[in-house]
Amino acid sequence: MCSAFVQTSACGYGNACRYSHDIAAYFAQRPEDLGEECPIWTLRGDCRFGVTCRFGRSHLQDPSGLSLRKPVETPPYEEMNFVSFEITKQLRQNKYDFATTDRIAAAIVDDVNSKNEHLQQGTKGAADEQDDEERCARLKAAHAAPAVEEAAEADMAAEDVAVEETERDPGGSSSAAAANAAMAAYRDRLANGAHDVSIRPRKRLDFGGKLYLAPLTTVGNLPFRRVCKDFGVDITCGEMALATSLLQGSPSEWALLRRHPCEDLFGVQIAGNHAQHMGRVAQLLNEHCTLDFVDINMGCPIDSVCNKGMGASLAQRAGRVQMVVRSMSSILNCPLTVKMRIGYDNDCPNAHKLIPRLPGWGASAVTLHGRTRQQRYTKNADWGFIRRCADIAADCRKQLAVTEWSASQSADAAAEVAAAAKAASEEDAEANAAEAAARAAAAPNFFAFTGNGDVFSFEDAVSAWEGQDGGGQVSAVMVARGALIKPWLFTEIKERRHWDISASERLDILKTFTRYGLEHWGTDDKGVANVRKFLLEWLSFLYRYVPVGLLERLPARIQDRPPAFRGRNDLETLMASRESSDWVKITELLLGPVPKGFSFTPKHKSNAYEGETGKDESQSHG
């Protein structure tokens, strides 16, 4: 078929075109449509795939099949964080201007090298301890002393204005302008030779009491995140993207940063180990993406990532971590967070040593996965260690004089309450008092600490939030594999109940994912193939769910290894199958028959129970 004709029913070459314009003949030889209504047309009032869409007959203007329907006006729908072809071309040709960013990164690298040369070899000695004490004293002086250097005073004053304006006009243009002015002043000072990150404008990030969907490679795609948003997750994060691939303008890597409008608290995760590269990525994110935070990956256990000094391997080099975190936090306009594991080897946990340093380098939050890199996803997550680090993070807030900052914010809130009571009516004063009190309560959560590992029921989440004996409380709870096995877990946690979901309800969830996937990847043959591929990857986790009504005890644990079972109906039994051929059958219920010779092998080994990896994971379907 002519590519122009399939979209518009018109071709400039007319009868001289070398490609076919016979729509009826095209439909006669292609497979049946997947449905009566195209999801993209329903959403946007148009479909760029024309008759090649797998719902192509719904695009025809009349039963004769000689012309296409005209586009209709619908409310705008746009995914965010696209980069233009021109930008990716500049990146591929090394023509993008990173001059200021490179100067900032170079200044920070020189500063770290001159003060802590031995840290680059991953060692820690007395000089480090002395540096910690000096840094903490410097931070306290910067916050508490009545007189600091003039430039620092101006920066902090600008940040106070930004915080105040943000509270009065959240998301407004005035708050953005004030925050940008504060960051611009700080970046200018850094570029001109000032190195002290302790007096940088602070960026607030409140994760308190929220549920966080972990960044999940391959399966944590945009359609899956939309499904989780439907079930109540608060924070979402894109899949891990490699800094080097982003800087090379890779379209597939930039696609990982896409954001759906329903993701109201969204960040992206970047993996890298070079301060200059990560700083450049931070600049690109500032200029071309709409984000609430950026996360540095220091937890990925994959060999191909760790062997390059990224992921879990990066956390073993404190000097390199300092360079990366300081560089990115100095450049980003949004908060910077870090995700890490408790250590690299089982015998050498080091997270408790690194976490106290992160706020001083510019991180606004940290997420800790309760396993080492050596463990990967085996054995239970060590929540005892996570709670210990949660207490360290709480102490860290005091060491870095955040308590003084919180007190000043609380005082400001109290002043606002008094002013409101004087100037406004009693009703208005009460509303303003409640708003100011809420802000004062949120202020202490400046350095958020998120716990991650084996959360599979509302009991697990409640235990993480409440801690033990009043200590070890986390700000937020991150859910990873638990969400892949049962995405309705977020509803269970918020409603504090066990949901005995039926097989038909679970199939409806898959239908929703399929619709979201077609909207995201497209409705042509290539788009349908992508939806099927990612649905199969998800099904390689979903089969592990055991219905609540069949369990002998509650709550279930993510590390439990139940025997094969027969469900309460045929659909439930099919969904519990460990055979990839049965997963393919489920996709055929939603996307039609697979092509002849189709085969599927799960990408992730963490989907299978111990001893099952590789067992019947690749099947041929004709």
N, C-alpha and C positions, 0 to 999 in steps of 0.2 A: 504494500500500500504506500501511496505517496505521503510523506511525513507532513506536508502542508495540508493536504486534503483531509487527512484523518482528524485534524483539529478544527478546521474551519469550513469544510465542504467546498473549498475553493482552491484553485491552483493557478498561478500566473502563466504556466505553460499550456494550460488547457489540454486539448487532445494531443498536443505534441509531447506531453510529459511521458517519460519512459517508464513511469511506475503506474500501477493500477489505481483507478478511481472507482472501481466497482465495489460499493459497500456491501451489496447483497451477496456477491460471490465470496467476499471476505468472511462474512458471518456464516456462510454455508460450510466453510472448511475449518472454522475455529471451534474450540470447545464451547460448551454451554456456559452462559453467564453464571456468576456466583450468586447473583441475587437480582431483585427487580429494581433496586434503587442504589445509585452510586453514592457511597459515603462522602466522597470529596465534593460531588455536586450538591449534596444536601447541606454540606458545611459552608461551601464557598459560592455556590450558584454557578459554578463552572468547573470543568475538568480538563486539564491540559493534555490528557491522554486520548481524548476523543474516542473514536471507535475501537482503538486498541485497548481501551479500558476493559477489565474483566466484567464490568457491568455495562458494557458498551451499548447494548440495545436500549437502555434507559436514556441514552443521549440522542436517540433518533427523534426527529420532529414529528414523524407520522409513520404509520405501519408499513408504508411502501419502502422505507429504509433508504431514501435517496438523499436526505439532508439531515443535518444535526440541529438540535435545539439551540436556541440563542441563549447566551448567558443571562442570568437574572441578578438583580441587586439583592445582596444579603449583607448582614452585619459583618464587618471585617474580622477575619481570623488570621492571625499571624503568629508563627513561632518566632522566638527571638534569638539573637546572637548569631546572625548570619554574617559572613564576611564576603565582600564583593570579589569578583574575579580580579579586579585591578589590584586589590590589596594582596591577594595570594600571589599574583604575578610579581609584585615588588619584592615579596618575601623570597620567592624562588630565585629572583635575579639579584638578591642582596642589595636592593636599592632603598629599603625602608630606613628612615632616619631614626637611629637609636643613640645619637650622640650624647644627649643629656643623661640618658639612662646608663650608658657605659661609663660616664664620668662618675656617677653616683656609686655604681657597683665597684669600680676601681678604687675609689676612696675608701669604701668599706673593707674591701679585701686587703688593701695596704694597712689599714688600721688593725685588722685582726692579725695579720701576719706579723706586724711589728710588736704587738703586745703578747700574743699567745702562739708563737710559732710552733711549740711542741704539741698544741692541741690538734694540729693537722695530722699528726700521727696517731691520734685517738688515745693519747695518754693523759693522765690527770695527776698533778703533783701539788706541792705546797704553793707554788706560784699561782695555780688555778684558784686555790682556796682564798689566797690573799686577794686575787682579782675579784672573786665573788664578793668579799667583804667591802672592797673599795667601790665596786659597782653599786651594791645596795646602799652604802653610805651616800654615794653620789646621787642616787635616785631619790633618797629621802631628802637630801639637801635641796634638790631641784624642785621638790613638791612643797617642802615645809619652810625653807629659808625665806625671810622677807625680801631679800634682794638676791636676784640671780642675774646672769648676764643679760644685757638688754635684748638681744635677739631671742633668747629663750623666753623672756618675759612676754615679748610680742607674740611668739608662737602660741604659748599657753593661753594668753588672752584671746587670741583668735579662736582657739579650740573651745574656750568657755562660751564664746558667742555662738559657735556652731552647735554646741550641745544644747544651749538655751533655746536657740531658734528651732532646732530639731524637735525639742519637746513641745514648743508652741505651735509649730507648723510642720508636723512630720511629713517628710517626703516632698515638702514644698521647695520652690525655687530659691527662697531666701536661705534655707538651711543648706542646700546644696552649694550655693555661692560661698557661704561662710566656711563650710568644711573644705571646699576646694581652695579657698584663699589660704587657710591655715596650712594645708598640705603643700601648696605651691611655695609658701614662705620657707617651710622646712626643707623642701627639696632644693631650693636655691642655696640655702646655707650648706647643705651637704655637698652640692656640686662645687661650692667655693671653698671646700676644705674643712668644714665642721663635721666631725665624725660621731659625736655623742648621740646615740640613738635613744638614750634615756629621757631626753627632753623633747622627743618627737610628739606631735599631736596624737592623743590617744583616740582610738576608734572603738566605740562601744558595740558590743554584740551580746544580746541577751538570749541565751538558749534555755533559761530556767524552766524546768517542768515540761520540756518539749520532747517529742518523739522524732528521731532522726533516722531517715532511711540511708543506709550506708551506700557509698559509691561502689557499685558492683559491676565489674568488667563483663561485658557482653550482655548479661541479663538485666543490668540496671539501666536499660535504655529508656527513652522518653515515654513510649506507650506504657511500659511497666510502671514508671513513676506516676503516670496519670492514674493508673489503677489504684496504686497505694494512696494517692491523694483522695480518691473517692472513699477510701476506708479511714481517712483521718490522720495521716502522717503530717507532721508540722514542717519538718525540714527535709529538703531533698538536695541531692548533689549529683552532678553528672559523672559519667564513667571516667576513670583515670585517663588523662591525656598526657602524652610525652612532650616535654618542652621542645626537644629538638625537632620533632615532627611538626609541631605548630609553627616553629620558626622557618621551616622549609615550605610552609604553605600547603601542607597535605589536606585536601578536602575531607577525607575520611576522618582525620584527627580533629579538624575544626567542627565536624558534625557532632562530635561528642559533647560539645559545649552548648548545644541547642537547649532552649528553655521554653516550656509551654506556659501560657498566661496563667494557668491555675496554680503554678508553683510560686507561691507568694513569699517563701523564704528559701532561696536557691543559691547554691554555690557550685563551683567547679573544682576538680582536683587535678593538680599538676604534679608530674613526676620529673625530677631533674636533680642534678648534683653540682651545677655550675652557677655561681652567683650572677655572672653576666647573662647567661641564657635565661635564668629564671627572672632576672630583672627585666629583660626584654619582653618576655611573655607577660609580665605584669603590666608593662606599658601597653601592649596590644589589648589586653583585657580591659584596661581603662578606656581605651579609645574605641573599641568595637563591640563590647559586650555589656549587657545589663545584669549585674550580679550583686548579691547581698554579702558574699564572702568568697574568698579563695582559699583552698585547702592544699597544703603541701603533703604529698604522699611519702611517709616514712615507715610504711607498714607492709608494702607488697612483698610477699615471700618468693615470687617467681624467680627462677634462676636467671633468666634472660634480663630481668630488671636489676636484680641484686649484683650480678656480675659486672654491671656497668656503674656501680657505685650509687644506684638510686634505690628507692623503696626502703626496705628494712636495713639495707646496708648503709644508707646515708646516716642513720641515727648513731652509728658507731664512730662517727667523726665529728666531734663537737665543734671543732673549729670550722669545718665546712658547713655544718648546720647554721652556725652563727652568721656566716657570710650570706647564705641563701635567705635566711629569715630576715636579716636586717635589710638586705637589698630589696626584697619583695615588699616588705612592710613600709619601706621608705618611698616606694613608687606608687603602690596601690592606693586608690581612693576609697576602697572598701576594706573591711577587716580581714586579717590574715589568720588562718587557723592551721593546726598541724595534726595529722593523724599518725600514730605510731604504735608499735608493739612494746611489750614489757622488756624486750631484749632480743638479741640475735641468737645466742645460744642458751640452752636451758640453765646452765650453771652460772651465767653472767648477765642477770637482768641489769639494765642501766637506765630505765625510764625515770626512776625516782631521782636520779642525778641530773638528768637533762631538763625535766619539767620545770624546776625552779628558775632556770635560766631563760626560758622562752619568753615570758612577759617583758623582761628587760631588753630582749632583742626585737620586740615589736609584735609578738603573737598575741591575739586577742582571745584565743581558745585552744584547747588541746583535746584530742580524743585518744583514749588508750584502749587498745585491744588486748585482752587478758591472756595472750599467748606469745611465745617467742617465735622468731622466724623458723627455728628448727622444728617446732611443733606444727607449724602451718595451721591446719584445722583439726588436728587430732587431740585427744584428751580434753578435759574440761577447762574452760577459761578460768583463770585464777582471779576470782573476784576479791579475794583477800588482799592481793597485791593492788588491784584497782582501787579498793577503799583506802589503802595506805597512801596511794598517790593522790587520791581525792583530798585527804587531809593535808598533804604536802602542798597541793594547789591552793588550799584555803590559807595555809601559813604564808604561801608565796604572795598572796594579795596583801598581807600585812607588811611583809618585808619590803615590798615595792611601794609602800606608802599609798596603796589604793584605799586604805581605810580613811586617810585624810581626805582623799578625793571624794569618797562616798559621803563622808560627814559634811563636806562643803555642799554636795548636791542635796543632802537631806536638809541642810540649813536653808538653801535656796528654796526648796519645796515648802518649808515651814513659812518662809517669808511670803511666798506666793499665797499661801493659805490665809495669812493675816491680811494681806492686801486685798484679797478677794472678799474677805468678810467685811472689810471697811467700805469698799467701793461698790460692791454689787448687792443685790437683794439676797435675802437669806437662802433662797432656793439656789441661786447661782453660786453663792459661796460654798454651799454644801457640795455641789457638783465639782467646783474647782478644787475643793479640799480633797475629795476622793481621787481626782486625777493626780494631784500633786503627791498624795500619799502613795499611789501606785508607782509613780516614778521613783520616789525615795526608796521604796521596797526593792525596785529592780536594780538600783544603782550598785549595791554590793556585789552583784554577779558580774563583775567587770571581766575577770579571767575565767571564762566558763570551762568546766571540766566535764567531758562526756565519757561514759563508760560503755564498752562494747564487748560482747562475747556471750553466746549461748542464750540470748533472750528469746524465749519461746512461749511464754505465757504471761498473763498479767501479774502473776505472783513474782516472776523474775524481775519485771520492771519496777514493781512497788518496792521490792527488797533493795534495788539499786538506788531508788530515790530516797528511801527512808534511812538507809545505812544501818549501822549497828551502834547501839548505845549513844545515839546522837552524833556520831562521827561517820566519816567515810561516805558522805552523801555526794552523789553526782548531780551536776546541773541538768544534764539531759541523758537520755538513753538512746543508744544507737542500735538499730535492728538490721541484721544482714541476712544470713541464710534463713532465719525464722520467717522473714517476709517473703522469701522465695517459696518456702514450703506452704505457708498460709498467709497471704497478703492481708486477710481480714484480722490479723493479729493486732493491728493498730486499733481497730474497733473494740476488740476484746480488752485491750489495756485501758482504753478510755472509759469503757463501761464496766470494767472489772468483772468480767464474766467469761465463761467458757462457751463458745458458740458451736453447737452441734450442727454445722452447716450441711445441707443436703447435697447430693451429687448434682442435681439439676441446678442448684444455686451456683455450684462451682463451675458448671458448664456455662452459665450465664456470664461469669467472670471472664472466662476464656473468649466468649463472644465479644465482650466489651474490649478486651485486649486486641482482638482481631480488628475491630472497627477502628480503634485508636492507631493500630499499626498501619492499616490501609491509608488512613489520613496522613500519617507521617512518612511512610516509605513509598506510597503510590499504589494505584490500582491496576497498573499494567502487569504483564507477566513477571517482570523483574521485581516489582513491588510486592506482588503476591508471594514470590519465592523468598523474599526477605522476611515477610511476616511469618511464613511457615518455618523458616530457619530459626528465628528468635523464639517463636512459640515452642518449638521442639527443645531448644535449650532450656526454656523455663520448665517444660514438662519433665525434664530430667531431674528437677528438684521437687516438683509438685507431687510426684508419685509417692514421696516419702510420708505424706500426710496420712495419719490414721484417724478416722472419725471419732469424735468424742464419745459417741454412743457405743463404740466397740472397745473402749479402753477399760482395763481393770482398775486403774488408779489414775488420779489427777493430782498435779498437772503432769503432762508429758514432758520429757526432756529431749532436747535436740540430739543428744548423743545416744538415745535409746535405739536399740536395734530389734524392732519387732519382727516376728516371723511373717512369712507370706500369709495373707488372709483373704477370705471371700467377703465382699461387701454385702450391704443390705439389698442391693439390686445390681443388675448387670452393669450399669454405667459406673457405679461406685467401684465395682470389681475391676472394670477396665482402667479406671483412673489410678488404681493402686498397683497396676502391673509394672514389673521391673523390666519388661521387654520393650526395647525401642520400637519394635514393629507395632506394638499397641499404641505407643505415643503417636506414631504416624497415622494410625486409624483415627485418633482423636482429631488430628489436624484435618483429615479428610471430611469430618463432619462439619467443619467450619469453612474450609477453603477448597473443597472439591478434591478429586483424585490427584495423586502425585504423578509426575511424569514417569514414563517407563524407565526402569533401571535406577530409580531414586534410592539413595542410601543416606543414613544419618549416623554420625558419630559425635557424641557430646564433647564439647570443647573442654569442659572443666572436669577434673578428676574429683573435686570436692563434692560432686553431686552424688557419688555412689557410696554405699556402705563399705566398710573395710572388707577387702577380699573380693569385692564385686567389680572393682574398676576394670574395665575392659571386657567384662562378661556380656556378650550379646549386645554390645553398644553399637555395633554397625550391622545393619540389616539391609538387604536389597529388596526393593519393592517394584514389582512390574505391573 
